[in-house]
Amino acid sequence: MEKMLQETAVGTNKDLAASTGPESAALAAGGIAALLAGACCVVPFVLVSIGVGGAWLANLQLLEPYRPVFIGIAIVALGFAGKRIYRPAQACAPGTACAVPEVRRGYKIGFWMVAAVFLVMLTYPYYASLLY
Amino acid sequence: MLRNAFLIALLAFASSAVLAEVKTVTLSVPGMYCEMCPATVKKAISRVHGVSKIEASFKTKEAGLSVDEDQTNVDALTKATANAGYPSTPKQ
């Protein structure tokens, strides 16, 4: 019985590599929205710092007026992802992606990475002056 | 003694020549509309060889810098800022 359970867990793990739960989708959406929120300003700085340049960077400025929108999307996506990722494991249906411990840990790491990127993009007006 | 005087004269000449090559340039960068922009502009300019003492201002939308004219020119500077997304023009 225990062996069977293990096999099921392994099987689920394999399937997970290809499948994505709503948590992944929410994290991806949050990450993209966070990057777009900083596209006008932080992204060019990072690109120029690593040596990627081009006049096209000026186009990113067009995204600046939509910054509040992207910030809102990122907050909603991160909130949704956080709620799902940090809910008790019992709430997951057995056998689904969210019930596997490794996946849960991966989601948590992903969540905090996206949250960190979001914070960097959100707070740039406050730390920008330290960079020049 | 005479040789020393000659060396001193040579050194004085050489150092004045070095000083003469360094010029202060002010670039007008009207596109610096956000708090982060001067940081990006400064970074872009600092990648040009022969540039030192860069000061980018968000308030005045200008970037001041010292440039060694033997190593670079104003064209390279405006090109560098344009490549970071901020076209600039030299200010007289």
Backbone of each chain as ProteinMPNN parsed JSONL, in Angstrom:
{"seq_chain_A": "MEKMLQETAVGTNKDLAASTGPESAALAAGGIAALLAGACCVVPFVLVSIGVGGAWLANLQLLEPYRPVFIGIAIVALGFAGKRIYRPAQACAPGTACAVPEVRRGYKIGFWMVAAVFLVMLTYPYYASLLY", "coords_chain_A": {"N_chain_A": [[0.843, -1.207, 0.0], [1.915, 1.218, 0.879], [3.996, 1.391, -0.886], [2.649, 1.659, -3.236], [1.535, 4.123, -2.927], [3.815, 5.703, -2.941], [4.648, 5.305, -5.526], [2.61, 6.499, -6.865], [3.04, 9.098, -6.094], [5.519, 9.612, -7.284], [4.821, 9.304, -9.907], [3.051, 11.421, -10.176], [4.781, 13.517, -9.788], [6.342, 13.402, -12.089], [4.484, 13.974, -14.023], [4.044, 16.553, -13.355], [6.113, 18.078, -14.306], [5.427, 18.738, -16.834], [2.816, 19.654, -16.648], [0.893, 22.492, -15.512], [-0.245, 24.232, -12.717], [-2.876, 26.406, -11.474], [-1.453, 28.022, -9.782], [1.11, 28.316, -10.913], [0.447, 29.691, -13.239], [-0.59, 32.03, -12.158], [1.677, 33.019, -10.861], [3.361, 33.418, -13.047], [1.922, 35.348, -14.453], [1.95, 37.375, -12.542], [4.696, 37.884, -12.413], [5.235, 38.803, -15.025], [3.594, 41.061, -15.09], [4.838, 42.526, -13.079], [7.35, 43.016, -14.218], [6.549, 44.574, -16.377], [5.567, 46.733, -15.01], [7.883, 47.91, -14.198], [9.085, 48.427, -16.538], [9.539, 50.834, -17.856], [11.609, 52.026, -16.546], [13.289, 50.702, -14.571], [13.992, 48.392, -15.946], [15.389, 49.285, -18.369], [17.663, 50.295, -17.082], [18.807, 48.015, -15.927], [19.314, 46.527, -18.247], [21.1, 48.19, -19.652], [23.146, 48.166, -17.814], [24.074, 45.553, -17.988], [25.039, 45.62, -20.46], [23.387, 45.496, -22.652], [21.996, 47.3, -25.152], [20.217, 49.823, -27.053], [18.364, 51.838, -29.309], [15.749, 51.235, -29.2], [15.034, 50.988, -26.583], [13.923, 53.317, -25.771], [11.29, 53.072, -26.413], [10.156, 51.683, -24.347], [9.432, 53.53, -22.57], [6.905, 54.241, -23.184], [5.281, 52.621, -21.765], [5.101, 53.607, -19.297], [2.844, 55.273, -18.424], [1.002, 53.298, -17.867], [1.758, 52.098, -15.623], [0.46, 52.016, -12.991], [-1.63, 50.278, -13.611], [-0.328, 47.853, -14.25], [0.888, 47.389, -11.811], [-1.342, 46.948, -10.241], [-2.368, 44.587, -11.46], [-0.248, 42.868, -10.887], [-0.357, 42.778, -8.089], [-2.871, 41.596, -7.654], [-2.464, 39.126, -8.948], [-0.309, 38.072, -7.483], [-1.461, 37.986, -4.967], [-3.524, 36.137, -5.365], [-1.975, 33.889, -6.072], [-0.434, 33.607, -3.727], [-2.398, 33.083, -1.837], [-3.319, 30.613, -2.669], [-0.964, 29.118, -2.569], [-0.131, 29.185, 0.079], [-2.181, 28.093, 1.49], [-3.605, 25.556, 3.682], [-2.282, 22.228, 3.262], [-4.154, 20.228, 3.302], [-6.29, 21.197, 2.018], [-5.88, 20.765, -0.614], [-6.832, 18.722, -3.32], [-6.288, 15.251, -3.172], [-3.492, 13.938, -4.916], [-3.353, 15.903, -6.804], [-1.371, 18.544, -8.268], [-0.773, 20.495, -6.326], [-0.645, 19.155, -3.944], [1.732, 17.832, -3.646], [4.735, 17.775, -1.825], [7.258, 18.736, -2.82], [6.509, 20.273, -4.963], [5.007, 22.164, -3.698], [6.975, 23.472, -2.242], [8.529, 24.458, -4.328], [6.706, 26.237, -5.481], [6.518, 28.051, -3.394], [9.098, 29.14, -3.328], [9.147, 30.241, -5.871], [7.09, 32.084, -5.581], [8.15, 33.935, -3.721], [10.312, 34.849, -5.144], [9.146, 36.138, -7.325], [7.748, 38.02, -5.876], [9.86, 39.508, -4.839], [11.008, 40.606, -7.159], [8.862, 42.151, -7.934], [8.755, 44.009, -5.829], [11.18, 45.366, -6.219], [10.644, 46.592, -8.663], [8.484, 48.108, -7.957], [9.302, 49.949, -6.008], [11.208, 51.623, -7.078], [11.269, 54.506, -7.371], [12.145, 55.34, -4.929], [14.661, 54.333, -4.296], [16.188, 55.016, -6.445], [17.727, 57.357, -6.509], [19.988, 56.681, -5.172], [21.588, 55.51, -6.951], [22.846, 57.2, -8.613]], "CA_chain_A": [[0.0, 0.0, 0.0], [2.8, 2.373, 0.962], [4.745, 1.431, -2.141], [1.741, 2.159, -4.264], [1.405, 5.565, -2.695], [5.054, 6.327, -3.405], [4.647, 5.276, -6.992], [1.666, 7.524, -7.319], [3.68, 10.396, -5.89], [6.536, 9.774, -8.319], [4.109, 9.502, -11.172], [2.512, 12.783, -10.201], [5.907, 14.423, -9.964], [6.734, 13.41, -13.499], [3.444, 14.698, -14.774], [4.088, 17.968, -13.007], [7.09, 18.791, -15.112], [4.759, 19.262, -18.028], [1.563, 20.339, -16.349], [0.996, 23.665, -14.672], [-1.452, 24.534, -11.97], [-3.226, 27.832, -11.479], [-0.406, 28.747, -9.061], [2.154, 28.692, -11.88], [-0.097, 30.711, -14.135], [-0.688, 33.281, -11.403], [3.036, 33.522, -10.648], [3.861, 33.918, -14.333], [1.223, 36.612, -14.727], [2.469, 38.354, -11.595], [6.053, 38.235, -12.817], [5.183, 39.621, -16.244], [3.044, 42.362, -14.722], [5.862, 43.236, -12.308], [8.354, 43.503, -15.159], [5.95, 45.658, -17.159], [5.448, 47.888, -14.123], [9.181, 48.555, -14.131], [9.661, 48.417, -17.889], [9.944, 52.16, -18.3], [12.705, 52.666, -15.822], [14.258, 49.779, -13.979], [14.443, 47.441, -16.973], [16.497, 49.848, -19.16], [18.856, 50.411, -16.247], [19.405, 46.681, -15.816], [19.818, 46.134, -19.568], [22.301, 48.984, -19.942], [24.175, 47.712, -16.891], [24.672, 44.302, -18.451], [25.621, 45.852, -21.778], [22.412, 45.397, -23.737], [21.468, 48.631, -25.422], [19.524, 50.001, -28.319], [17.448, 52.975, -29.288], [14.395, 50.711, -28.921], [14.742, 51.119, -25.154], [13.084, 54.502, -25.595], [9.886, 52.667, -26.543], [9.662, 51.178, -23.065], [8.862, 54.658, -21.831], [5.479, 54.317, -23.494], [4.555, 51.802, -20.79], [5.078, 54.279, -17.996], [1.517, 55.688, -17.961], [0.203, 52.146, -17.454], [2.399, 51.52, -14.443], [-0.502, 51.629, -11.945], [-2.4, 49.11, -14.056], [0.516, 46.665, -14.092], [1.066, 47.171, -10.373], [-2.59, 46.335, -9.784], [-2.412, 43.201, -11.94], [0.755, 42.096, -10.149], [-0.84, 42.559, -6.725], [-3.952, 40.611, -7.709], [-1.899, 37.815, -9.299], [0.487, 37.586, -6.355], [-2.402, 37.669, -3.894], [-4.167, 34.877, -5.729], [-0.969, 32.823, -5.974], [-0.074, 33.45, -2.321], [-3.51, 32.451, -1.14], [-3.356, 29.194, -3.042], [0.277, 28.422, -2.2], [0.015, 29.103, 1.53], [-3.324, 27.483, 2.171], [-3.21, 24.255, 4.226], [-2.171, 21.164, 2.26], [-5.367, 19.41, 3.306], [-7.27, 21.79, 1.113], [-5.635, 20.283, -1.974], [-7.364, 17.397, -3.638], [-5.173, 14.305, -3.232], [-3.036, 13.575, -6.252], [-3.158, 17.063, -7.673], [-0.038, 19.124, -8.187], [-0.543, 21.311, -5.143], [-0.509, 18.323, -2.757], [3.084, 17.264, -3.583], [5.582, 18.7, -1.048], [8.285, 19.399, -3.643], [5.848, 21.295, -5.774], [4.62, 23.249, -2.793], [8.182, 24.245, -1.944], [8.873, 25.182, -5.558], [5.775, 27.365, -5.6], [6.85, 29.065, -2.389], [10.302, 29.825, -3.808], [8.725, 31.063, -7.009], [6.274, 33.186, -5.073], [8.979, 34.976, -3.113], [11.15, 35.449, -6.183], [8.309, 37.098, -8.059], [7.449, 39.115, -4.95], [11.064, 40.345, -4.744], [11.088, 41.368, -8.416], [7.794, 43.139, -7.879], [9.155, 45.077, -4.901], [12.233, 46.153, -6.87], [10.003, 47.39, -9.704], [7.509, 49.013, -7.344], [9.86, 50.968, -5.117], [12.376, 52.295, -7.657], [11.403, 55.956, -7.167], [12.727, 55.647, -3.618], [16.086, 54.009, -4.199], [16.873, 55.402, -7.676], [18.71, 58.429, -6.3], [21.211, 56.1, -4.622], [22.345, 54.909, -8.046], [23.58, 58.206, -9.391]], "C_chain_A": [[0.874, 1.252, 0.0], [3.564, 2.555, -0.348], [3.894, 2.061, -3.252], [1.604, 3.684, -4.161], [2.626, 6.306, -3.225], [5.066, 6.418, -4.926], [3.719, 6.357, -7.547], [2.321, 8.905, -7.231], [4.714, 10.654, -6.979], [5.88, 10.068, -9.657], [3.593, 10.929, -11.29], [3.625, 13.787, -10.445], [6.311, 14.55, -11.423], [5.743, 14.237, -14.319], [3.576, 16.201, -14.565], [5.043, 18.765, -13.87], [6.421, 19.434, -16.308], [3.535, 20.101, -17.676], [1.806, 21.566, -15.49], [-0.335, 23.904, -13.985], [-1.77, 26.002, -12.072], [-2.19, 28.668, -10.737], [0.676, 29.23, -10.02], [1.674, 29.817, -12.777], [-0.147, 32.058, -13.423], [0.696, 33.883, -11.178], [3.614, 34.1, -11.932], [3.229, 35.267, -14.656], [1.754, 37.718, -13.818], [3.859, 38.824, -11.991], [6.065, 39.139, -14.032], [4.657, 41.016, -15.92], [4.067, 43.193, -13.945], [6.923, 43.815, -13.236], [7.808, 44.667, -15.98], [5.824, 46.921, -16.311], [6.78, 48.639, -14.03], [9.826, 48.74, -15.488], [10.219, 49.776, -18.29], [11.29, 52.532, -17.77], [13.749, 51.706, -15.286], [14.841, 48.856, -15.043], [15.55, 48.033, -17.858], [17.794, 49.946, -18.355], [19.581, 49.069, -16.154], [20.027, 46.276, -17.155], [21.103, 46.889, -19.905], [23.457, 48.521, -19.052], [24.851, 46.439, -17.376], [25.128, 44.418, -19.9], [24.668, 45.672, -22.942], [21.824, 46.78, -23.967], [20.728, 48.668, -26.734], [18.54, 51.132, -28.212], [16.025, 52.53, -28.959], [14.029, 50.851, -27.449], [13.836, 52.32, -24.886], [11.607, 54.136, -25.65], [9.293, 52.185, -25.228], [9.023, 52.296, -22.244], [7.353, 54.781, -22.06], [4.647, 53.546, -22.472], [4.361, 52.519, -19.466], [3.684, 54.71, -17.545], [0.668, 54.532, -17.436], [0.748, 51.467, -16.209], [1.396, 51.125, -13.354], [-1.311, 50.391, -12.32], [-1.594, 47.833, -13.822], [0.754, 46.345, -12.624], [-0.174, 46.477, -9.809], [-2.678, 44.875, -10.191], [-1.442, 42.33, -11.135], [0.277, 41.793, -8.739], [-1.932, 41.492, -6.709], [-3.387, 39.213, -7.968], [-1.108, 37.235, -8.14], [-0.419, 37.206, -5.172], [-3.081, 36.344, -4.121], [-3.194, 33.715, -5.546], [-0.626, 32.558, -4.507], [-1.149, 32.726, -1.543], [-3.546, 30.953, -1.422], [-2.14, 28.446, -2.514], [0.356, 28.227, -0.689], [-1.226, 28.57, 2.25], [-2.881, 26.124, 2.707], [-3.229, 23.17, 3.158], [-3.441, 20.339, 2.181], [-6.395, 19.936, 2.323], [-7.071, 21.329, -0.319], [-6.296, 18.925, -2.158], [-6.187, 16.439, -3.761], [-4.791, 13.991, -4.675], [-2.861, 14.757, -7.179], [-1.797, 17.695, -7.385], [0.211, 19.795, -6.84], [-0.359, 20.481, -3.893], [0.902, 17.777, -2.594], [4.023, 18.239, -2.884], [6.609, 19.449, -1.9], [7.676, 20.538, -4.449], [5.485, 22.488, -4.903], [5.827, 24.128, -2.462], [8.591, 25.089, -3.156], [7.987, 26.412, -5.735], [6.134, 28.471, -4.626], [8.087, 29.859, -2.817], [9.941, 30.775, -4.944], [7.957, 32.289, -6.553], [7.146, 34.306, -4.525], [9.92, 35.611, -4.114], [10.361, 36.502, -6.962], [8.001, 38.303, -7.166], [8.645, 40.07, -4.85], [11.21, 41.213, -5.993], [10.047, 42.488, -8.392], [8.179, 44.309, -6.973], [10.214, 45.981, -5.515], [11.613, 47.101, -7.891], [9.085, 48.451, -9.108], [8.181, 50.2, -6.661], [10.985, 51.783, -5.756], [12.415, 53.813, -7.427], [12.117, 56.305, -5.869], [14.21, 55.319, -3.54], [16.878, 54.489, -5.417], [17.988, 56.41, -7.416], [20.01, 57.891, -5.708], [22.124, 55.607, -5.735], [23.064, 55.946, -8.905], [23.949, 59.402, -8.548]], "O_chain_A": [[0.637, 2.204, -0.744], [3.756, 3.664, -0.846], [4.358, 2.861, -4.064], [1.565, 4.406, -5.158], [2.521, 7.359, -3.855], [5.432, 7.433, -5.519], [4.009, 7.018, -8.544], [2.193, 9.747, -8.12], [4.792, 11.752, -7.531], [6.307, 10.936, -10.42], [3.68, 11.559, -12.344], [3.467, 14.759, -11.183], [6.582, 15.642, -11.924], [6.107, 15.057, -15.161], [3.273, 17.006, -15.445], [4.835, 19.948, -14.136], [6.793, 20.524, -16.741], [3.253, 21.117, -18.312], [2.83, 21.657, -14.811], [-1.402, 23.793, -14.59], [-1.024, 26.764, -12.686], [-2.042, 29.861, -11.002], [1.108, 30.381, -9.964], [2.402, 30.774, -13.041], [0.203, 33.091, -13.995], [0.878, 35.095, -11.287], [4.273, 35.139, -11.914], [3.908, 36.203, -15.076], [1.978, 38.846, -14.257], [4.167, 40.014, -11.916], [6.806, 40.121, -14.08], [5.186, 42.019, -16.397], [4.156, 44.408, -14.124], [7.347, 44.958, -13.07], [8.523, 45.633, -16.246], [5.956, 48.036, -16.817], [6.804, 49.85, -13.81], [10.979, 49.16, -15.583], [11.238, 49.864, -18.974], [12.048, 53.254, -18.42], [14.945, 51.877, -15.52], [16.039, 48.573, -15.041], [16.559, 47.366, -18.086], [18.882, 49.711, -18.881], [20.803, 48.997, -16.283], [21.136, 45.744, -17.191], [22.071, 46.299, -20.385], [24.608, 48.49, -19.487], [26.057, 46.263, -17.199], [25.553, 43.432, -20.501], [25.091, 45.693, -24.098], [21.221, 47.361, -23.065], [20.628, 47.662, -27.437], [17.951, 51.363, -27.157], [15.201, 53.323, -28.503], [12.848, 50.836, -27.099], [13.085, 52.345, -23.911], [10.772, 54.789, -25.025], [8.083, 52.265, -25.015], [8.2, 52.057, -21.36], [6.628, 55.347, -21.242], [3.449, 53.79, -22.331], [3.567, 52.1, -18.623], [3.358, 54.531, -16.372], [-0.266, 54.741, -16.662], [0.271, 50.411, -15.795], [1.469, 50.01, -12.839], [-1.636, 49.564, -11.469], [-2.103, 46.857, -13.271], [0.815, 45.179, -12.235], [-0.073, 45.547, -9.008], [-3.018, 44.018, -9.376], [-1.768, 41.207, -10.752], [0.475, 40.686, -8.239], [-1.925, 40.596, -5.865], [-3.767, 38.244, -7.31], [-1.217, 36.045, -7.843], [-0.164, 36.226, -4.472], [-3.209, 35.527, -3.209], [-3.533, 32.693, -4.95], [-0.539, 31.402, -4.093], [-0.866, 31.872, -0.704], [-3.774, 30.14, -0.527], [-2.244, 27.303, -2.07], [0.86, 27.203, -0.226], [-1.299, 28.599, 3.478], [-1.88, 25.582, 2.238], [-4.074, 23.18, 2.263], [-3.775, 19.808, 1.122], [-7.263, 19.198, 1.857], [-7.966, 21.472, -1.152], [-6.307, 18.094, -1.251], [-5.185, 16.776, -4.391], [-5.65, 13.804, -5.536], [-2.269, 14.614, -8.249], [-1.163, 17.401, -6.371], [1.299, 19.671, -6.278], [0.043, 21.02, -2.862], [1.249, 17.301, -1.513], [4.116, 19.399, -3.284], [6.807, 20.651, -1.724], [8.259, 21.613, -4.588], [5.629, 23.645, -5.298], [5.725, 25.353, -2.408], [8.946, 26.261, -3.03], [8.463, 27.489, -6.094], [6.074, 29.656, -4.954], [8.127, 31.082, -2.69], [10.361, 31.931, -4.98], [8.147, 33.389, -7.072], [6.921, 35.479, -4.82], [10.292, 36.775, -3.967], [10.847, 37.604, -7.219], [7.993, 39.446, -7.622], [8.471, 41.287, -4.785], [11.5, 42.406, -5.899], [10.326, 43.622, -8.782], [7.949, 45.468, -7.319], [10.167, 47.201, -5.363], [12.0, 48.266, -7.983], [8.923, 49.539, -9.661], [7.685, 51.325, -6.731], [11.652, 52.554, -5.066], [13.506, 54.367, -7.296], [12.631, 57.413, -5.711], [14.944, 55.963, -2.792], [18.104, 54.385, -5.432], [19.058, 56.335, -8.021], [21.031, 58.578, -5.742], [23.297, 55.317, -5.498], [23.806, 55.593, -9.822], [24.569, 60.342, -9.046]]}, "seq_chain_B": "MLRNAFLIALLAFASSAVLAEVKTVTLSVPGMYCEMCPATVKKAISRVHGVSKIEASFKTKEAGLSVDEDQTNVDALTKATANAGYPSTPKQ", "coords_chain_B": {"N_chain_B": [[72.21, 69.406, -13.546], [71.246, 71.211, -15.441], [70.045, 69.295, -16.919], [68.101, 68.371, -15.167], [66.454, 70.617, -15.003], [65.539, 70.658, -17.55], [64.062, 68.291, -17.595], [62.085, 68.903, -15.743], [60.793, 70.954, -17.04], [59.855, 69.558, -19.21], [58.104, 67.786, -17.986], [56.244, 69.568, -16.918], [55.211, 70.601, -19.239], [54.107, 68.305, -20.361], [52.144, 67.641, -18.44], [50.47, 69.833, -18.576], [49.569, 69.527, -21.092], [48.063, 67.204, -20.837], [46.06, 68.096, -19.127], [44.833, 69.925, -20.759], [43.519, 68.359, -22.54], [41.333, 67.363, -21.296], [37.95, 67.937, -21.128], [35.04, 69.692, -20.107], [31.774, 68.642, -20.456], [28.386, 69.314, -21.078], [25.429, 67.632, -21.3], [22.23, 67.849, -22.688], [19.491, 66.122, -21.695], [16.514, 65.554, -22.404], [14.743, 63.469, -22.135], [14.799, 62.28, -19.639], [12.596, 61.398, -17.683], [11.858, 60.036, -15.451], [12.562, 58.966, -12.066], [14.473, 57.036, -12.154], [15.738, 57.347, -14.534], [18.088, 59.141, -14.745], [20.018, 57.519, -13.565], [20.241, 55.42, -15.359], [21.143, 56.802, -17.616], [23.576, 57.779, -16.662], [24.912, 55.383, -16.262], [25.06, 54.475, -18.897], [26.679, 56.429, -20.085], [28.975, 56.095, -18.626], [30.074, 53.886, -19.706], [31.432, 54.672, -21.887], [34.681, 55.107, -23.117], [37.18, 57.135, -21.568], [35.71, 58.946, -20.156], [34.853, 60.785, -17.29], [33.813, 61.678, -13.937], [30.859, 61.876, -13.892], [27.776, 63.459, -13.707], [24.454, 63.164, -13.351], [21.386, 64.767, -13.593], [18.138, 64.678, -12.395], [16.433, 66.731, -11.953], [17.28, 68.98, -13.541], [17.419, 67.795, -15.965], [19.816, 67.224, -17.18], [23.142, 66.125, -18.003], [26.281, 66.255, -16.709], [29.762, 66.037, -17.403], [33.221, 64.989, -17.444], [35.453, 64.832, -20.101], [37.912, 63.068, -21.88], [39.389, 64.241, -24.587], [41.112, 63.011, -26.294], [40.417, 60.402, -26.268], [37.718, 60.113, -26.772], [34.67, 61.532, -28.162], [32.074, 64.045, -28.487], [30.068, 63.032, -30.086], [30.188, 60.27, -29.638], [29.256, 60.249, -27.07], [26.588, 61.239, -27.192], [25.574, 59.269, -28.744], [25.822, 57.086, -27.063], [23.98, 57.69, -25.012], [21.642, 57.722, -26.496], [21.513, 55.084, -27.219], [20.733, 53.974, -24.885], [18.207, 54.659, -24.766], [17.749, 57.311, -24.393], [17.875, 60.049, -26.086], [20.223, 62.681, -26.604], [21.551, 66.049, -26.528], [24.441, 68.076, -27.012], [25.175, 70.745, -24.796], [25.829, 74.159, -25.049]], "CA_chain_B": [[71.353, 70.538, -13.166], [70.556, 71.623, -16.662], [69.221, 68.162, -17.321], [66.943, 68.386, -14.283], [65.58, 71.713, -15.416], [64.918, 70.209, -18.798], [63.055, 67.286, -17.231], [60.969, 69.589, -15.091], [60.073, 71.675, -18.094], [59.165, 68.55, -20.017], [56.988, 67.297, -17.173], [55.249, 70.639, -16.842], [54.584, 70.657, -20.556], [53.305, 67.102, -20.538], [50.949, 67.666, -17.601], [49.546, 70.848, -19.074], [48.958, 68.953, -22.288], [47.038, 66.27, -20.372], [44.959, 68.889, -18.61], [44.147, 70.598, -21.854], [42.69, 67.415, -23.287], [40.103, 67.053, -20.568], [36.981, 69.0, -21.332], [33.764, 69.468, -19.436], [30.664, 68.634, -21.407], [27.048, 69.196, -20.505], [24.464, 67.103, -22.266], [20.824, 68.021, -22.356], [18.791, 64.844, -21.901], [15.136, 65.875, -22.034], [13.946, 62.256, -21.914], [14.918, 61.724, -18.284], [11.328, 61.793, -17.067], [11.572, 59.309, -14.224], [13.629, 59.017, -11.062], [15.491, 56.043, -12.479], [16.382, 57.679, -15.81], [19.468, 59.627, -14.649], [20.894, 56.394, -13.242], [20.469, 54.7, -16.614], [21.97, 57.673, -18.465], [24.917, 57.787, -16.088], [25.482, 54.065, -16.543], [25.358, 54.394, -20.327], [27.823, 57.3, -20.377], [30.181, 55.579, -17.966], [30.632, 52.813, -20.522], [32.264, 55.276, -22.929], [36.057, 55.276, -22.64], [37.692, 58.482, -21.486], [34.748, 59.81, -19.486], [34.923, 60.721, -15.83], [33.019, 62.646, -13.169], [29.533, 62.042, -14.486], [26.695, 63.87, -12.811], [23.189, 63.265, -14.067], [20.389, 65.395, -12.729], [16.735, 64.463, -12.74], [15.786, 68.032, -11.861], [17.598, 69.855, -14.669], [17.435, 66.962, -17.176], [21.135, 67.394, -17.785], [24.233, 65.294, -17.521], [27.585, 66.905, -16.829], [30.838, 65.051, -17.304], [34.535, 65.349, -17.955], [35.768, 63.926, -21.187], [39.258, 63.126, -22.447], [39.111, 64.378, -26.018], [41.952, 62.09, -27.054], [39.84, 59.062, -26.271], [36.337, 60.058, -27.241], [34.126, 62.814, -28.591], [30.685, 64.277, -28.092], [29.222, 62.124, -30.857], [30.143, 58.979, -28.941], [28.447, 60.429, -25.86], [25.163, 61.315, -27.533], [25.222, 57.938, -29.24], [25.696, 56.209, -25.901], [22.716, 57.933, -24.316], [20.561, 57.304, -27.391], [21.469, 53.627, -27.156], [20.072, 53.593, -23.646], [16.832, 55.121, -24.891], [17.645, 58.733, -24.046], [18.615, 60.928, -27.004], [20.719, 63.878, -25.926], [22.277, 67.015, -27.357], [25.414, 68.835, -26.217], [24.76, 72.106, -24.456], [26.991, 75.065, -25.075]], "C_chain_B": [[70.523, 71.009, -14.361], [69.579, 70.535, -17.122], [67.94, 68.107, -16.486], [65.932, 69.45, -14.705], [64.824, 71.333, -16.686], [63.79, 69.224, -18.522], [61.821, 67.935, -16.623], [60.112, 70.315, -16.135], [59.243, 70.71, -18.932], [57.922, 68.045, -19.292], [55.862, 68.323, -17.133], [54.479, 70.73, -18.158], [53.624, 69.481, -20.745], [52.02, 67.18, -19.72], [49.964, 68.721, -18.086], [48.845, 70.338, -20.325], [47.827, 68.008, -21.897], [45.817, 67.042, -19.896], [44.139, 69.503, -19.744], [43.208, 69.661, -22.59], [41.372, 67.103, -22.6], [39.143, 68.232, -20.644], [35.704, 68.667, -20.564], [32.641, 69.609, -20.449], [29.358, 68.554, -20.63], [26.099, 68.718, -21.598], [23.06, 67.411, -21.771], [20.099, 66.724, -22.701], [17.329, 65.013, -21.496], [14.304, 64.643, -21.678], [14.036, 61.666, -20.523], [13.694, 62.099, -17.462], [11.063, 61.087, -15.742], [12.787, 59.33, -13.306], [14.794, 58.103, -11.434], [16.315, 56.463, -13.706], [17.817, 58.199, -15.664], [20.459, 58.508, -14.339], [21.242, 55.617, -14.512], [21.39, 55.498, -17.526], [23.416, 57.674, -17.974], [25.642, 56.487, -16.406], [25.921, 53.981, -18.007], [26.6, 55.222, -20.663], [29.1, 56.717, -19.796], [30.819, 54.441, -18.764], [31.464, 53.345, -21.686], [33.66, 55.488, -22.359], [36.44, 56.752, -22.595], [36.739, 59.459, -20.82], [34.915, 59.668, -17.98], [34.007, 61.775, -15.226], [31.644, 62.901, -13.79], [28.523, 62.432, -13.405], [25.429, 63.999, -13.638], [22.146, 63.825, -13.114], [18.982, 65.169, -13.261], [16.013, 65.805, -12.815], [16.019, 68.866, -13.123], [17.571, 69.127, -16.001], [18.741, 67.14, -17.949], [22.122, 66.397, -17.207], [25.539, 66.03, -17.765], [28.685, 65.874, -16.653], [32.146, 65.647, -17.81], [34.91, 64.326, -19.004], [37.194, 64.161, -21.686], [39.11, 63.111, -23.967], [39.998, 63.493, -26.893], [41.279, 60.731, -27.221], [38.433, 59.0, -26.835], [35.881, 61.446, -27.686], [32.646, 62.895, -28.247], [29.727, 63.341, -28.842], [29.062, 60.776, -30.16], [29.26, 59.069, -27.706], [26.961, 60.449, -26.18], [24.684, 59.964, -28.061], [24.984, 56.982, -28.068], [24.368, 56.424, -25.186], [21.531, 57.504, -25.185], [20.39, 55.787, -27.358], [20.855, 53.112, -25.868], [18.617, 54.06, -23.656], [16.646, 56.588, -24.555], [18.47, 59.593, -24.996], [19.037, 62.211, -26.278], [21.402, 64.803, -26.937], [23.264, 67.771, -26.476], [24.912, 70.253, -25.991], [25.974, 73.004, -24.464], [27.037, 75.93, -23.829]], "O_chain_B": [[69.305, 71.174, -14.294], [68.486, 70.799, -17.624], [66.853, 67.839, -16.999], [64.727, 69.207, -14.754], [63.645, 71.644, -16.859], [62.716, 69.298, -19.119], [60.684, 67.58, -16.933], [58.882, 70.282, -16.098], [58.106, 70.993, -19.308], [56.85, 67.894, -19.879], [54.687, 67.99, -17.292], [53.262, 70.911, -18.177], [52.497, 69.637, -21.216], [50.942, 66.84, -20.209], [48.752, 68.518, -18.014], [47.688, 70.667, -20.586], [46.769, 67.998, -22.526], [44.682, 66.69, -20.218], [42.913, 69.582, -19.676], [42.225, 70.096, -23.19], [40.419, 66.642, -23.228], [39.476, 69.359, -20.277], [35.345, 67.5, -20.401], [32.579, 70.582, -21.201], [29.245, 67.818, -19.65], [25.989, 69.32, -22.666], [22.749, 67.254, -20.59], [20.095, 66.287, -23.852], [16.945, 64.66, -20.381], [13.281, 64.755, -21.001], [13.406, 60.644, -20.249], [13.75, 63.013, -16.639], [10.165, 61.474, -14.994], [13.894, 59.67, -13.722], [15.944, 58.36, -11.08], [17.44, 56.001, -13.896], [18.696, 57.741, -16.395], [21.603, 58.542, -14.792], [22.387, 55.21, -14.712], [22.305, 54.945, -18.137], [24.354, 57.584, -18.765], [26.818, 56.483, -16.769], [27.004, 53.485, -18.317], [27.463, 54.783, -21.423], [30.172, 56.826, -20.39], [31.97, 54.078, -18.523], [32.12, 52.577, -22.39], [33.809, 55.992, -21.246], [36.067, 57.525, -23.477], [36.935, 60.672, -20.907], [35.096, 58.565, -17.464], [33.494, 62.648, -15.926], [31.325, 64.029, -14.166], [28.441, 61.812, -12.345], [25.344, 64.849, -14.525], [22.045, 63.396, -11.964], [18.687, 65.439, -14.425], [15.107, 65.995, -13.626], [15.072, 69.396, -13.705], [17.686, 69.754, -17.054], [18.766, 67.196, -19.178], [21.964, 65.898, -16.093], [25.86, 66.384, -18.9], [28.557, 64.948, -15.852], [32.167, 66.663, -18.505], [34.717, 63.123, -18.828], [37.62, 65.298, -21.886], [38.751, 62.091, -24.555], [39.698, 63.248, -28.062], [41.536, 60.007, -28.183], [38.0, 57.955, -27.321], [36.635, 62.414, -27.59], [32.05, 61.928, -27.774], [28.707, 62.916, -28.299], [27.969, 60.215, -30.094], [28.597, 58.102, -27.333], [26.168, 59.768, -25.53], [23.537, 59.571, -27.85], [24.057, 56.173, -28.091], [23.704, 55.463, -24.797], [20.537, 56.986, -24.676], [19.277, 55.272, -27.454], [20.496, 51.939, -25.774], [17.889, 53.879, -22.68], [15.516, 57.063, -24.443], [19.647, 59.84, -24.735], [18.299, 62.746, -25.45], [21.774, 64.393, -28.036], [22.96, 68.074, -25.322], [24.311, 70.872, -26.869], [27.028, 72.642, -23.942], [27.943, 76.75, -23.679]]}, "name": "protein", "num_of_chains": 2, "seq": "MEKMLQETAVGTNKDLAASTGPESAALAAGGIAALLAGACCVVPFVLVSIGVGGAWLANLQLLEPYRPVFIGIAIVALGFAGKRIYRPAQACAPGTACAVPEVRRGYKIGFWMVAAVFLVMLTYPYYASLLYMLRNAFLIALLAFASSAVLAEVKTVTLSVPGMYCEMCPATVKKAISRVHGVSKIEASFKTKEAGLSVDEDQTNVDALTKATANAGYPSTPKQ"}
